[in-house]
Amino acid sequence: MAKHLQRGLENLKKELLILGAMVEEATNRAITALIERRADLAQAVLERDDQIDEKEVAVEEDCLKILALNQPVAADLRFIITVLKVNNDLERMGDLAVNIAERAAYLATHEPISVPLDFTRMGDNVRVMVRESLDALVNRDAVLARKILDDDDAVDDANRQMYDVLQKLMHQEPAAIERAIHLLSASRHLERIADLATNIAEDVVFLVEGEVIRHRTEDYRKKGPRAVNPTPYTWPESQGNAQGEIKVARSKTPPR
């Protein structure tokens, strides 16, 4: 029974890392499509969304099968709970990447608006948060996970600035309203992806420290206190294997 459970957990880990790499690729492509006005990349994101959805369903089914057949407890149960939550957040990230790609496809066929918008910095911040949330998961790094909670503030600020600039533009140039609305939507979707990266970071803290930090004060979430004598979680096999698998998955991502 124990060996069967460990094989199931190892396979679950691999499938989750594959899904993470797929979502990271979709997010990167959607952001690039928006910034560089590339309808081809936007279309590529739309075409691959079904694969992300299918992988998310497969991971969930694997989790439920392990729960039904093995009745895991303690750290193994915590791992499966974390996988179920991260799996859902990753699929939602994929959906938001599709939404950004749809906005990018529209904007690529229309004249750029007349005000400067720093989507490049906002997009780079979101890329880093997505990548680091997956790295924190792979490396079981609660310190990195808590750093991601800090990084979210910059994305929130950028989204508010986008709203202020575009609201002013719509008052001044009614002809630009439709394009501005698409840009506002893209900004909001980027902000939501960053929020989901923080959700994954919170799940990593739960996985590693056994501590639920959702709905706590901001200082508590970012700084602690840590759980007292938590049961440390280790991947079913080795940390090195996990790192190697996500590197392999990322290396298969086509160039931007």
C-alpha positions in Angstrom: 0.0 0.0 0.0 2.8 2.4 1.0 4.7 1.9 -2.3 1.5 2.2 -4.3 0.7 5.5 -2.6 4.2 6.9 -3.2 4.1 6.0 -6.9 0.7 7.8 -7.1 2.1 10.9 -5.4 5.2 10.9 -7.6 3.0 10.8 -10.7 0.7 13.5 -9.3 3.7 15.7 -8.7 4.9 15.2 -12.3 1.5 16.0 -13.8 1.1 19.2 -11.7 4.5 20.4 -12.8 3.6 19.8 -16.4 0.4 21.8 -16.0 2.4 24.6 -14.3 4.8 24.8 -17.3 1.8 24.9 -19.7 0.2 27.7 -17.8 3.5 29.6 -17.5 3.9 29.3 -21.3 0.4 30.5 -22.0 0.8 33.5 -19.6 4.1 34.5 -21.2 2.7 34.3 -24.7 -0.4 36.3 -23.8 1.6 39.0 -22.2 4.0 39.2 -25.2 1.0 39.3 -27.6 -0.4 42.2 -25.6 2.8 44.2 -25.4 4.1 43.5 -28.9 0.7 43.5 -30.6 1.1 40.0 -32.0 -2.1 38.4 -33.1 -0.3 35.1 -33.9 0.8 34.6 -30.3 -2.7 35.5 -29.1 -4.1 32.8 -31.4 -1.6 30.2 -30.1 -2.8 30.8 -26.5 -6.4 30.3 -27.6 -5.6 27.1 -29.4 -3.8 25.5 -26.4 -6.4 26.3 -23.8 -8.2 23.0 -24.2 -5.0 21.1 -23.3 -4.7 23.0 -20.1 -8.3 22.2 -19.2 -7.8 18.5 -20.0 -4.7 18.4 -17.8 -6.5 20.1 -14.9 -9.3 17.5 -15.0 -6.7 14.7 -15.2 -4.8 16.0 -12.1 -8.0 16.3 -10.1 -9.1 12.8 -11.1 -5.7 11.5 -9.9 -6.1 13.2 -6.6 -9.5 11.8 -6.0 -8.4 8.3 -7.0 -5.5 8.5 -4.5 -7.8 9.7 -1.7 -10.3 6.9 -2.4 -7.8 4.1 -2.7 -5.1 5.0 -0.2 -6.7 7.2 2.4 -3.5 9.2 3.0 -2.9 11.1 6.3 -0.6 13.7 7.7 1.9 15.2 5.2 0.7 13.1 2.3 -2.8 14.3 2.8 -1.6 17.9 3.1 0.2 17.5 -0.2 -2.9 16.2 -2.0 -5.0 19.1 -0.6 -2.4 21.5 -1.9 -2.3 19.9 -5.3 -6.1 20.2 -5.6 -6.0 23.9 -4.8 -3.0 24.7 -6.9 -4.4 22.7 -9.8 -7.6 24.9 -9.7 -5.6 28.1 -9.5 -3.4 27.1 -12.5 -6.4 26.4 -14.6 -7.9 29.8 -13.8 -4.6 31.4 -14.7 -4.9 29.6 -18.1 -8.4 31.1 -18.5 -7.1 34.6 -17.7 -4.3 34.2 -20.2 -6.9 33.4 -22.8 -8.8 36.5 -21.8 -5.7 38.6 -22.2 -5.0 37.0 -25.6 -8.4 37.9 -26.8 -7.9 41.5 -25.8 -4.5 41.4 -27.5 -5.9 40.0 -30.7 -8.4 42.9 -30.8 -5.9 45.6 -30.0 -3.4 44.2 -32.6 -5.9 45.1 -35.4 -6.6 48.7 -34.1 -4.5 51.8 -33.8 -2.6 52.2 -30.5 -4.0 54.7 -28.1 -2.3 58.0 -27.5 -1.3 57.7 -23.9 1.8 55.8 -22.5 0.9 52.6 -20.6 3.6 50.6 -18.8 2.3 47.1 -19.6 5.9 46.0 -20.0 6.8 46.5 -16.4 3.4 45.1 -15.2 3.7 42.1 -17.4 7.3 41.4 -16.3 6.2 41.6 -12.6 3.4 39.1 -13.3 5.7 36.8 -15.2 8.1 36.8 -12.2 5.3 36.0 -9.8 4.0 33.1 -11.8 7.5 31.6 -12.2 8.4 32.1 -8.5 5.2 30.7 -7.3 6.0 27.5 -9.2 9.6 27.6 -8.1 8.4 27.9 -4.5 6.2 24.9 -4.9 8.9 22.8 -6.5 11.5 23.7 -3.9 9.1 23.8 -1.0 10.4 27.3 -0.3 8.1 29.1 2.2 10.5 32.1 2.3 10.1 32.6 -1.5 6.4 32.1 -1.2 6.1 34.9 1.4 8.2 37.2 -0.9 5.5 36.7 -3.6 3.0 38.2 -1.3 5.1 41.4 -1.2 5.5 41.4 -5.0 1.7 41.5 -5.4 1.5 45.1 -4.2 3.4 46.4 -7.2 1.0 44.7 -9.6 -2.0 46.1 -7.7 -0.5 49.6 -7.9 0.1 49.3 -11.6 -3.5 48.2 -12.2 -4.8 51.2 -10.3 -2.6 53.5 -12.3 -3.8 51.9 -15.6 -7.4 52.6 -14.5 -6.7 56.3 -13.7 -4.9 56.9 -17.0 -7.5 55.1 -19.1 -10.4 56.7 -17.3 -9.0 60.1 -18.1 -8.4 59.2 -21.7 -12.0 58.0 -22.2 -13.3 61.4 -21.0 -11.0 63.2 -23.3 -11.2 61.0 -26.4 -14.6 59.2 -26.8 -13.4 57.5 -30.0 -10.8 55.6 -27.9 -13.3 54.2 -25.4 -13.6 50.7 -26.9 -9.8 50.3 -27.1 -9.4 51.6 -23.6 -11.9 49.1 -22.3 -9.9 46.3 -23.8 -6.8 47.6 -22.2 -8.5 48.0 -18.8 -9.7 44.4 -19.1 -6.2 43.2 -19.9 -4.8 45.1 -16.9 -7.4 43.6 -14.6 -6.7 40.1 -15.9 -3.0 40.5 -15.3 -3.8 41.6 -11.8 -6.0 38.5 -11.2 -3.1 36.3 -12.4 -0.9 37.9 -9.8 -3.6 37.2 -7.2 -3.7 33.6 -8.2 0.1 33.4 -7.9 -0.3 34.7 -4.3 -2.9 31.9 -3.7 -0.3 29.3 -4.8 2.3 31.0 -2.5 -0.1 30.7 0.4 -0.7 27.0 -0.4 3.1 26.5 -0.4 3.3 27.9 3.1 0.5 25.5 4.1 2.3 22.6 2.4 5.7 23.3 4.0 4.7 24.7 7.4 1.2 23.3 8.0 0.0 26.8 8.5 -3.1 28.4 6.9 -2.3 32.1 6.2 -5.3 33.0 4.1 -7.5 35.8 5.4 -4.9 36.8 8.0 -3.5 40.3 8.3 -1.0 41.4 5.7 1.9 41.5 8.2 1.0 38.0 9.4 0.8 36.5 5.9 4.1 38.0 4.9 6.2 37.6 8.0 4.8 34.9 10.2 4.7 33.6 12.8 5.7 30.3 11.5 3.9 27.2 12.7 5.3 25.6 15.9 7.1 22.4 15.1 5.4 21.8 11.8 5.8 18.4 10.0 8.1 19.3 7.1 6.9 18.1 3.8 9.2 16.4 1.2 8.4 15.5 -2.3 7.6 11.8 -2.9 11.0 11.3 -4.4 13.7 13.9 -4.2 13.8 17.7 -4.5 16.3 17.4 -7.3 14.0 15.4 -9.4 11.2 18.0 -9.0 13.6 20.8 -10.0 14.7 18.8 -13.0 11.2 18.0 -14.2 10.0 21.6 -14.2 13.2 22.7 -16.0 12.5 20.0 -18.7 8.9 21.2 -19.0 10.0 24.8 -19.3 12.7 23.9 -21.9 10.0 22.6 -24.2 8.3 26.0 -24.3 8.6 27.5 -27.8 10.5 30.8 -28.0 8.5 34.0 -27.9 
